[in-house]
Amino acid sequence: MLKILFITAVLLGVATGQRFVPTNERAPIVPREFRAAWVACVYNIDWPSRKGAGAATQKAELIAILDRLASMKMNAIIFQVRPNADAVYQSNYEPWSHWISGSQGRSPGYDPLAYCIQQAHARGIEVHAWFNPFRALPNKELTTASNHVVRTRPSVIRNFKSSLWMDPSSSFTQKRALSVILDVVKRYDVDGVHIDDYFYPYPDVDKQGRAKQVFPDGKSPASRRVAVDGFVKRMYSSVKSMKPWVRVGISPFGIWRPGVPAGTTANIDAFHHLSADSRKWLQKGWCDYLSPQLYWRINSEQSFSRLLDWWRSQGSRPVWPGIASARINSTDDPGRPASEILNQVSLTRSIGKNYVGHVFWSMKSLMKNRGGVSRALVKNFYQEPSLVPPMPWVSQKLPATPSVNAAGSGGNVSIAWNAIPGCQKYAVQTRQGQIWRMSTVTAGTKLTLSGVPDAIAVSAVDRNGNTSPPRVLTRQ
């Protein structure tokens, strides 16, 4: 009887009080992968569901998006903040976007970018502010506010097809775009700046690949490329001078030039038609990541795998391709199964040597779980969280290792550590038997775990994505 009582007391001790002590045990390297989705407000593609929806509705819809990203263990949102020389935030340069408030220049009653940052960071999700640098209006018939650029600077506005553009080679246009971007970087706690593929607008082309429309600026394609190159270079250096940890991402058309790599066909020549020498930007290091829009199937003339392999061999910076989950069972690509997307995600992990990652076009397809893609991603690829990769070309200085205390009680474990300067995120790894699992804690220095692991490791993560050596404790 006494022996039974002793065993019971020991078991109760395990359940109600566990000590953890420092150890020399090594924790595994934390997993790294950029997992993001574009959220477009232009034409209300992803958010909000309709222009002029009230602030409460818009906030609820944005929370639903962020909750879906968090539940899928994704770690970044690429949030459109300047679709057409307007603002999805409080700007002193440009009017409120009508895609948000319903009328250009009218406040939606809150600051969507500030709200997005607050809510995303609370979920451990990075916010990359997405700008269109040169487009004035996607449809020239749209009503503009009195302070919109088409009214304040008509001399730089160019008509092209049904849209209006600020002349990209104009010093005013470039200065305005850069001022807008730096204003956001300065005033908002964004994690990244992102520009898309609209440098010069897409023309219609004939069967020989010749443009049917010519951008009305009187300049040669070569001089246009010089202008765009200059803007990209200045944007990168300016953002880095202000806040080095803010990532600069660019999302060009997925094919640099027709026939490159060999066997690739394309009607659009982005180098010539759009004045986008995106290969140069990657090679020169004028971005922290490139997300070419590789929206085609693996087995096609615009092969996803062949293009990804080519892009990732062009420079040392990460290439995180755009993947078209929106084309699952779509009119754009009839019959495309969700398995095509899963296979592409798998290839982003196996092709090339740089840090892995990918971006989905667009969030709506993940919200709708088109073809079961969201469930399949969680089941097959996103079983645990992943940190956004670091930027060793910006900084290789590791943050300090935190001091950690942990104690178990009532079947739970409470973990506490000291805050490390410059760190807003911590990676907490736990081992049960031989299996390690990771979770992330944003801005906090406490965590309560359900269950009692055999070992605990805590690392600090700085704004550049660098992680400290972990402090490892084992159960005594």
QUIQUI-V763976 format. One record per residue. RES is the residue in one small letter. D_FIRST is the distance of its C-alpha to the first C-alpha in Angstrom with 2 decimals. Layout:
# QUIQUI-V763976
res:d_first
RES:D_FIRST
RES:D_FIRST
This chain:
# QUIQUI-V763976
res:d_first
m:0.00
l:3.81
k:5.35
i:5.15
l:6.36
f:8.73
i:10.07
t:10.69
a:12.49
v:14.51
l:15.56
l:16.60
g:18.53
v:20.36
a:21.33
t:22.38
g:23.80
q:25.50
r:28.10
f:31.12
v:33.25
p:36.76
t:37.14
n:40.02
e:39.02
r:42.00
a:42.08
p:44.50
i:47.96
v:48.01
p:49.74
r:53.35
e:55.55
f:58.06
r:57.32
a:59.89
a:62.06
w:65.46
v:65.78
a:69.46
c:71.04
v:74.59
y:75.48
n:71.95
i:70.67
d:67.05
w:66.98
p:67.82
s:68.25
r:71.65
k:73.89
g:73.98
a:70.51
g:69.20
a:67.02
a:63.92
t:64.42
q:65.08
k:62.01
a:59.80
e:61.30
l:60.79
i:57.15
a:56.70
i:58.23
l:56.05
d:52.91
r:53.88
l:54.45
a:51.10
s:49.25
m:50.99
k:50.01
m:53.69
n:54.80
a:58.44
i:60.96
i:64.69
f:66.07
q:69.79
v:71.33
r:75.05
p:76.21
n:79.93
a:81.01
d:78.85
a:75.47
v:72.02
y:71.39
q:73.39
s:76.31
n:79.36
y:81.13
e:80.80
p:80.34
w:77.21
s:76.82
h:77.95
w:75.25
i:72.87
s:74.83
g:77.38
s:80.33
q:80.93
g:80.80
r:78.72
s:75.35
p:72.34
g:70.95
y:68.37
d:68.15
p:66.63
l:66.24
a:64.52
y:62.19
c:61.48
i:60.65
q:58.34
q:56.40
a:56.41
h:55.19
a:52.33
r:51.24
g:51.84
i:55.08
e:58.30
v:61.58
h:64.74
a:67.83
w:70.23
f:73.96
n:77.05
p:79.53
f:82.92
r:82.83
a:84.56
l:84.22
p:83.01
n:85.56
k:88.72
e:88.90
l:85.88
t:86.71
t:86.22
a:85.74
s:88.54
n:86.66
h:85.82
v:87.39
v:89.70
r:91.43
t:91.24
r:92.17
p:94.05
s:95.81
v:92.69
i:91.82
r:92.62
n:92.74
f:91.10
k:90.87
s:89.29
s:87.50
l:88.41
w:87.51
m:87.89
d:89.91
p:87.29
s:89.88
s:90.88
s:89.90
f:89.14
t:86.77
q:84.86
k:84.74
r:83.54
a:80.76
l:79.59
s:79.78
v:77.69
i:75.00
l:74.85
d:74.78
v:71.58
v:70.07
k:70.94
r:69.79
y:66.79
d:63.56
v:64.19
d:62.55
g:65.47
v:69.09
h:70.12
i:73.58
d:74.35
d:77.04
y:79.94
f:82.09
y:85.40
p:85.19
y:84.90
p:88.30
d:89.07
v:90.13
d:92.42
k:91.80
q:92.94
g:90.43
r:93.15
a:92.36
k:94.25
q:93.97
v:94.55
f:92.93
p:95.90
d:95.73
g:98.45
k:96.19
s:95.46
p:92.00
a:91.92
s:92.59
r:89.97
r:87.39
v:88.37
a:87.75
v:84.33
d:83.32
g:84.30
f:82.26
v:79.10
k:79.46
r:80.08
m:77.25
y:74.75
s:75.96
s:76.23
v:72.70
k:71.33
s:73.40
m:71.95
k:68.28
p:67.50
w:64.11
v:65.67
r:65.94
v:69.30
g:69.19
i:72.08
s:72.11
p:75.36
f:76.70
g:74.77
i:77.77
w:79.59
r:82.77
p:83.70
g:83.34
v:80.74
p:78.71
a:80.91
g:80.78
t:79.80
t:82.14
a:82.59
n:85.31
i:84.43
d:85.09
a:82.94
f:84.61
h:88.06
h:87.64
l:84.91
s:85.82
a:82.19
d:81.89
s:78.11
r:77.81
k:79.57
w:77.15
l:74.21
q:75.95
k:77.08
g:73.66
w:74.99
c:71.72
d:68.01
y:67.44
l:69.70
s:68.80
p:71.60
q:71.58
l:70.79
y:70.82
w:71.97
r:70.16
i:69.08
n:71.58
s:74.77
e:77.82
q:76.02
s:72.91
f:69.89
s:68.55
r:71.96
l:72.63
l:69.24
d:69.68
w:73.14
w:72.12
r:69.23
s:71.63
q:74.08
g:72.31
s:69.22
r:68.02
p:65.51
v:66.90
w:64.66
p:66.61
g:67.15
i:65.73
a:67.25
s:64.39
a:66.97
r:68.85
i:66.16
n:67.96
s:70.80
t:74.56
d:74.85
d:73.07
p:72.76
g:69.93
r:68.03
p:64.35
a:61.37
s:60.61
e:63.72
i:62.15
l:58.84
n:60.76
q:62.70
v:59.59
s:58.32
l:61.66
t:61.44
r:58.42
s:60.15
i:63.82
g:64.97
k:63.37
n:63.18
y:60.30
v:59.52
g:59.85
h:61.77
v:63.10
f:63.34
w:66.49
s:65.56
m:62.72
k:63.86
s:62.96
l:59.39
m:59.17
k:60.44
n:58.23
r:61.41
g:60.74
g:57.00
v:57.61
s:55.25
r:52.24
a:53.17
l:53.51
v:50.02
k:48.56
n:50.49
f:51.48
y:49.83
q:46.10
e:45.57
p:47.77
s:50.47
l:52.30
v:56.08
p:57.50
p:58.85
m:62.53
p:62.95
w:66.73
v:66.22
s:63.56
q:61.19
k:59.75
l:55.99
p:54.29
a:51.93
t:48.28
p:46.22
s:43.51
v:40.24
n:36.99
a:34.04
a:30.64
g:28.10
s:26.63
g:25.33
g:25.96
n:29.50
v:31.32
s:34.15
i:36.88
a:39.78
w:42.75
n:46.11
a:49.24
i:51.62
p:55.34
g:57.14
c:54.01
q:53.28
k:50.73
y:47.56
a:45.91
v:42.12
q:40.53
t:36.89
r:35.19
q:32.35
g:31.81
q:35.44
i:37.09
w:38.91
r:40.13
m:42.61
s:43.39
t:46.11
v:46.19
t:49.63
a:50.59
g:47.06
t:44.79
k:41.47
l:39.42
t:36.11
l:34.53
s:32.27
g:29.43
v:28.47
p:30.77
d:30.37
a:33.71
i:36.38
a:40.10
v:42.69
s:46.46
a:49.36
v:52.18
d:55.68
r:58.56
n:60.01
g:56.84
n:55.88
t:52.19
s:50.76
p:48.57
p:45.04
r:42.44
v:39.29
l:35.73
t:32.57
r:29.00
q:27.23
